[in-house]
């Protein structure tokens, strides 16, 4: 008696399937409290994102190339100090060698030394990757609940203004 074996055909994943697989494997990158931050807020650093993402990019054989679309620098005065303002727009070509997709990042950074361009480029990359791979955090607080100028809940700011009292800051609420 003869038996035939059906050959197993291994379908190669498309680039979109690889990106989805990375998103599924990546997990959350927590917004750790940075001690050197004067406002004591948590964020995902560029190192956090790159260190979590790079092994998975290698595993799925994905390369990312950047193309600077525009880069502008200007001298600005911040109070009594001089600084350099960098505004960068970058296209990121994400490829597995067969297919390429393009995503974009943009950032503005002001720095008092010579780091504004590289800081803006790092910020643009970080946020483009956070969006492309849907990188999540384990935060339970909604950042849109806070007013940027005071880092206090918007509802608390309105209530504090009515009562003529200072609003609690985000750090005070978390303590």
C-alpha positions as CSV (number, residue, x, y, z in Angstrom):
1,X,0.0,0.0,0.0
2,X,1.3,3.4,-1.0
3,X,0.7,6.5,1.2
4,X,1.2,9.9,0.0
5,X,2.2,12.8,2.1
6,X,0.9,16.2,1.5
7,X,3.8,18.6,1.3
8,X,3.8,21.3,3.9
9,X,4.0,24.7,2.4
10,X,5.4,27.3,4.6
11,X,4.0,30.7,3.8
12,X,6.3,33.5,4.4
13,X,4.8,36.4,6.4
14,X,4.2,39.7,4.6
15,X,5.7,42.9,6.0
16,X,2.4,43.9,7.6
17,X,2.1,40.5,9.2
18,X,5.6,40.9,10.6
19,X,4.8,44.3,12.0
20,X,1.7,42.8,13.6
21,X,3.7,40.0,15.1
22,X,6.2,42.4,16.5
23,X,3.3,44.5,18.0
24,X,1.9,41.3,19.6
25,X,5.3,40.2,21.0
26,X,6.6,43.6,22.1
27,X,4.5,44.1,25.2
28,X,4.2,47.3,27.1
29,X,7.1,49.7,27.7
30,X,6.4,51.4,31.0
31,X,6.8,55.1,31.4
32,X,9.4,55.1,34.2
33,X,9.8,58.1,36.5
34,X,13.0,59.9,35.5
35,X,14.7,61.3,38.6
36,X,16.5,64.0,36.7
37,X,13.2,65.4,35.3
38,X,12.3,68.7,37.1
39,X,8.6,68.0,36.5
40,X,8.8,64.4,37.7
41,X,6.8,62.9,34.9
42,X,7.2,59.5,33.3
43,X,8.0,58.9,29.7
44,X,9.3,56.2,27.4
45,X,12.9,57.1,26.6
46,X,14.5,56.5,23.2
47,X,16.7,53.8,24.8
48,X,13.6,52.1,26.2
49,X,12.0,51.9,22.7
50,X,15.1,50.9,20.8
51,X,16.2,48.3,23.4
52,X,12.7,46.7,23.3
53,X,12.3,46.9,19.5
54,X,15.7,46.0,18.1
55,X,15.7,42.2,18.9
56,X,12.3,41.8,17.3
57,X,13.3,43.8,14.2
58,X,16.3,41.4,13.9
59,X,14.1,38.3,14.5
60,X,11.6,39.3,11.8
61,X,14.4,40.6,9.5
62,X,13.1,44.1,9.2
63,X,15.3,47.1,8.5
64,X,14.5,50.8,9.0
65,X,16.2,53.5,7.0
66,X,15.6,57.2,7.6
67,X,15.4,59.9,5.1
68,X,15.5,63.5,6.3
69,X,12.8,65.4,4.6
70,X,13.5,68.7,6.2
71,X,15.8,70.1,8.9
72,X,15.8,73.7,10.1
73,X,17.8,75.2,12.9
74,X,17.6,78.7,14.3
75,X,19.0,80.6,17.2
76,X,16.4,81.5,19.8
77,X,16.4,83.4,23.1
78,X,14.9,81.6,26.1
79,X,14.8,84.1,28.9
80,X,18.3,85.4,29.1
81,X,19.9,82.4,27.5
82,X,20.7,81.6,23.9
83,X,19.6,78.2,22.5
84,X,19.3,76.4,19.2
85,X,15.9,75.3,18.0
86,X,15.8,72.3,15.6
87,X,12.8,71.3,13.6
88,X,13.0,68.0,11.7
89,X,10.8,65.9,9.5
90,X,11.9,62.4,8.7
91,X,10.6,59.6,6.5
92,X,11.3,56.1,7.8
93,X,11.5,53.3,5.2
94,X,10.5,50.1,6.9
95,X,11.5,47.1,4.8
96,X,11.9,43.3,4.9
97,X,13.8,43.3,1.5
98,X,10.6,42.5,-0.5
99,X,8.2,45.2,0.6
100,X,8.7,48.7,1.9
101,X,6.3,51.0,3.7
102,X,7.0,54.6,4.7
103,X,6.0,56.2,8.0
104,X,6.9,59.7,9.1
105,X,8.1,61.4,12.2
106,X,8.6,65.1,13.2
107,X,9.9,66.8,16.2
108,X,11.0,70.2,17.5
109,X,13.7,70.5,20.2
110,X,15.4,73.4,21.9
111,X,18.7,72.9,23.5
112,X,21.3,75.1,25.1
113,X,24.3,73.2,23.7
114,X,24.9,71.4,20.4
115,X,22.3,68.5,20.9
116,X,19.1,70.0,19.5
117,X,19.3,68.2,16.1
118,X,20.1,64.8,17.4
119,X,17.5,65.1,20.2
120,X,14.9,66.1,17.6
121,X,15.8,63.2,15.4
122,X,15.6,60.8,18.3
123,X,12.2,62.1,19.3
124,X,10.9,61.8,15.8
125,X,12.1,58.2,15.6
126,X,10.7,57.2,19.0
127,X,7.3,58.6,18.3
128,X,7.2,57.1,14.7
129,X,8.0,53.7,16.1
130,X,5.5,54.0,19.0
131,X,2.8,54.7,16.4
132,X,3.9,52.1,13.8
133,X,4.2,49.3,16.3
134,X,1.4,50.5,18.6
135,X,3.7,50.4,21.6
136,X,1.6,50.7,24.7
137,X,2.3,51.5,28.3
138,X,0.9,50.2,31.5
139,X,-0.3,53.6,32.5
140,X,-3.7,53.9,34.0
141,X,-3.8,57.7,33.8
142,X,-5.0,59.4,30.7
143,X,-2.4,62.1,29.8
144,X,-5.1,64.2,28.1
145,X,-6.7,64.6,31.5
146,X,-3.9,66.9,32.5
147,X,-3.3,70.5,31.6
148,X,0.1,70.9,30.1
149,X,0.9,74.1,31.9
150,X,0.3,72.8,35.4
151,X,0.3,69.0,35.1
152,X,-2.9,68.9,37.1
153,X,-6.3,67.5,36.0
154,X,-8.2,70.1,34.0
155,X,-11.3,69.6,36.2
156,X,-9.1,70.3,39.3
157,X,-7.8,73.5,37.7
158,X,-11.3,74.8,37.1
159,X,-12.4,73.9,40.6
160,X,-9.2,75.4,42.1
161,X,-9.8,78.6,40.2
162,X,-13.4,78.9,41.6
163,X,-12.2,78.2,45.1
164,X,-9.1,80.4,44.7
165,X,-6.8,77.5,45.7
166,X,-3.8,75.9,44.0
167,X,-4.6,72.7,42.1
168,X,-2.9,69.5,42.9
169,X,-0.2,68.5,40.4
170,X,0.0,65.1,38.7
171,X,3.0,64.2,41.0
172,X,1.0,65.1,44.1
173,X,-2.0,62.9,42.9
174,X,0.3,60.0,42.3
175,X,2.1,60.2,45.6
